[in-house]
């Protein structure tokens, strides 16, 4: 099992960002909250929320704000979801249209409680967005659907421009950081997405540094992802949402990235 040792230090200077509060940020916050929608930006307490929202971009989180899993790094609350809003896909697409987005990212909490594992909600958002904002490219950032092929195939059949599923960390740290998930299962999800979608769908994944991984583990993980047909990879520094979450093992310097 992976082990993380706390790194007690103030954030390094390259992580200093201004607090959100600009006019564009306030307008979007009012607009999104007024529609009863959720963004991963707010739910995950992302420190870059001000910068992104000032540019008029946001990642929409569908299927409510309560997750059926508890990852050690994530600020989204865990519990028994009660969210059931059949009009949510339409409302998200309407917001995408109002914002004039060229690239919309749609993600969700894990919904292991649903028979379709939440896949039909992704389908609904893609279809509604194609109708209301036809010039907008759609990226979906999905859960692993417990490794089941039918929910995945259902989403890929709608041909989102990008299929994203984050592995989040290196395999050794999964028991600590991603209980309920498995690294190779996530890799198979990405591989199957590419096999189903072909050239029409770009496959993408992401992971964090700062949880206790080594450089060698990162490079090995990159190789495994490439072997599973992942085309785009993002890597970013983990920032601890609260004292109840996994501690930061270290801050990686921008030069190391």
N, C-alpha and C positions, 0 to 999 in steps of 0.2 A: 504494500500500500504506500502511496506517496506521502511524504511528510513535508510540511512547510514551516519554516522558522520565521517569526515576525521580524521585519526590518523597521525599526522605530526611527523615523526621521521625517522632517518636514518634506513636502514635495519639492523636488529640484526646481530651479528657476524656469526651465523650459516647459513646465507644466502650469505656470501661472496663466490663468485666463480671466478676462473681465467677467463680472457677474452679469447675468442676463437682465435686460431691462430696456432695450431699445424699443422704438416705436413699432417696428415690424414684428418684433418678438411679442409685444403686448397685444397687437392686433391678432396675430395667429393664435396666441393662447386663448384669447376671448372667443375667437371663431371656433376653434377645435373643441373647447370645453362647452361652448354653447350648443354644439351638435351632439354632446355626450359621447365623443370619440376619445380613444386612447392613443397615445404615441409612446413608443419605446423610449423616446428621448426623456419624457417626463417620468414614466414608471420606473425606469432603470436609473434615474437620477444622473443622467449623463452630464458631465461638466461642460461639454461642447454645445449644449442646447441653445445657448444664446447666439453663438456664431452661426449655427446651422439655420435656426429660425429666422435670423436677420437676413439670410440669403433666400428665405422663402422655401426651404426644403425641410421635410420631416419624414420619419418612418412611422407608418401607421400600424398599430397593434390591434388586431381583431380578436374576436371571441372572448372579450372581457379582460379584466385585470388580475385574475386569480389563476395561478398555475397549479397543475396537479403534481408537479415535481419540485424539488427543492435543491437547486444548485448552490454551492457554497459561495459563489461570487456574485450572485444575481439579486437585485433589489426588488424584483417583482414578487408580490406576496404569494404564499402557498396556501392552499385550502381546497374546499369543495366548491367548484365553480357553480354559479347559478345563472350566469349570463346566457340569455336566449333572445336574440334580436334578429329576426329574419330580414329586417330592412337594413341591417348594418352594411352589407356590401354596397347597396345603393347609396347610402349616406357617405361612405368613404369615397366612392367614385365621384359624387357630387362635390366633395371637398377638394379632391384632386383637380377637378375642373375649375373650381373657384380660384384655387391657388395658381392655376396655369402651369402646373408641373410638366416638365419634359421627361422626368424619370421618377417614378414613384416606387417606393419600397414598402412591401406589405409583409408584416410578420405576425406572429401570434404567440400566445402562451401555449404550453403543452395542454392538450385536452384529451388525456387518456380515458376520460369518462364518456366520451362520445363514440357512438358506433362507427362513425366515419373518421374519427380522430381529428375532426376539424377540417378535413380536406375540402368539403363542399363549400365552406365559407370562402376559402381561397378562390375556388372556381367562380363563385358569385362576384367577388371583387374584380377579378380579371375581366369577366364578361361585361360588367357594368362600366368598367373603365374604358374598355374598347368602344363602348357605345357613346359615353359622355365625354371622353377625352381621347379621341382616336390617335392623336399625335404623341401621346405620352407612352414611353416605354415602361414596362412593368417588370419589377424584380420581386420575386417572392423569397422570403427567408423563413423556411418552414422548420417545424420540429422533425424528429426522425420517424414519426408515424409508427413507432415501435417496430420499424423494419418491415412493415407490411407493404406489399407491392401495389395493391389496388388503390389505396388513398394517394400514393405517389403518382401512379399512372393517371389518376383522375386529374391531378393538378397539371402534370406535364402535357396532357392532351389539350390544354388551353394555350399552349405555346407562349408562356411568359418569356420575355427576352433573356432574363437571367434567372436561373434556379440557384438559390443560395441555401446552404445548410452548414452552420458553423460547428466545427469539431471542438472549438473553444480552448483546448489544452492538449498537452502530450499524453500518450496512453498511460504512463505511470501515475499521473495525478488524477485519473478518472475516479477512482474510489473515493477520493477526498473532495474533488470539485464537482463531479457530475454523477452523483448517485442516481441510479435509475436509467442511466445511459451507458452505452458501450462504444468504444472508439471504432472498432471494426464494423459495427453495425452502421454507424454514421458514414463510414467510408463506402459501404455498400449502397447506402441511400444515394450518395453522390454518383457512384458508378452507374447505378440503375437509371438515374435521372438522365445521364448522358446517353445511355443505350436507348432509352425510350425517345428522348427528344432529338437526338442526332445533331446535325449542324444548326438547327433552328434555335437551340437553347444553349446558352453559355452556362457552364457549371462553375460555382464559386464557393469558397469556404473561408473561414477566418478563425484565428485563435489569438490568445492573449499571452503576453510575457509578464513575468513578475510573480508567478504563483509558485516558483521553486524549480522550474525546468532548467536544463542546461542547454548551452548552444548546440551541443551534439544531438541532444534529444529533439530540438527544434528542426535541425537539418534532416534528421531521419524521418520526422513526421512530414516535412515538406515532400520528401521522396515518396512516402506512402500515399500521400494525397495525389501526387502526380500519376502514380501507378493506377489510381482509381479515377483517372480522367478528369481531375479538377483542373480547370483552365485559369481561374483567377483566384489569388490568395491574398487576404489582408491580414496584417499582423499589427497588434497594438498593445500598449501598456495597460495592464490591469490597474484599476483604481478602486480601492475599497469603499463600498457605499456607506457602510456603518461599522461600528465596533462588533456587531454580531456576525459579520462576514469574514471570509478567509483573510488573514493578514497578507500584506505585501511582502514578499520575500526579498525583492530588490527592484530598483528602478533601472531599466535598461537605457543607456545613453543613446541619443539620436544617431550618433556615429555607428553604433552597433547595428541599428536597423539598416 
